[in-house]
Amino acid sequence: MADLAVEVAGIKFRNPVLTAAGPPSQNAAALLAAARCGAGGLVAKTISVKPAKVPRPTMAVLDRGFTDFDVFYVVGGRIVRRERTKLL
């Protein structure tokens, strides 16, 4: 099998496929699934002590209509502690 290992900024990964900081890494279950499926690295969403207020609906007005967009948000410390125990 070919060696797909890469090094980025001094960090070695077994392959160049990493999750993005978005829905594919939204919680411990998603991160563990990505690891089991062979991701070379995992990038989690932003973590904060207090969750951000996310405006709803998440729609943007375009020249000829609307589109759904992903707003940036952070998860609170309580959720991080709960999810962290699933990873350890």
N, C-alpha and C positions, 0 to 999 in steps of 0.2 A: 504494500500500500504506500502511496506517496506521502511524504512528510509535508504537511501544510502549515507547520508551525511558523509563527511570525512574532516579531518583537516590535512593540510600539512604545515609544518614550520609556524604554528600559523595562517594560512589562512584557513577559513572554506569554503567548497564547498558543494553545495546541492547534488552532486553525483561525482564519480571519473572520469567522462568522460570530458576531456578537449581537445580543438583543439591543434594541433601541430603548430609550427611556420613554416608554409609552405603554399602551395596552399590553404588549407582549411581556412587560415586566411589572405589571400592576400589583402583584402580591406574591407571597411565598410560593403558592402552588404554581403560578405561571413561571416563576424563575426556576423552580425545580424541574418543571416539564421541559423548559428550554435546555437545561443542563443534561437531562436524560436523553434528549433528542440530539445531543452532540454540539451544542453551542460552544464555541471556543472561549467565550467570556460572557459575563452578565452585567448589564447596565441597568440599575434600578431607577425608578422615578425619584423626584426630589423628596427629601424627608425634612420635616420641620416639627417643632414642639407643638405648634398650634396649626390646625388645618386652615387653609385659605378659604375665603368665601368665593365660591364659583358661581358666576352669574348664569342664570338659566333663562331662556333656552340658549344653547350654544349655536346660534345661527349668525351668519354674516350676510350682509346685503351686497350683491354684485350688480354690475351694470344691467343684467337681464334676469335677475331672480335672486334666489337665496342659496346658500350652501351651508352644510353642517361643518363646524370646525372644532378641533380639539383645543380646549383652553388649558393653559398651564395651571396646575394646582399642586398642592402639597398635602401629604397625609400627616395626621397628628401623631404625637409620640405614643399614645395608647395603642394605636393601630400598628405602629412600627414594632413595639414590644411584642404584641400578639403574633405578628408575622415572623419576627426574628426567631421565636421559639420553634417555628416550623422548619426553619432552615438549619438549625443547630442539631 
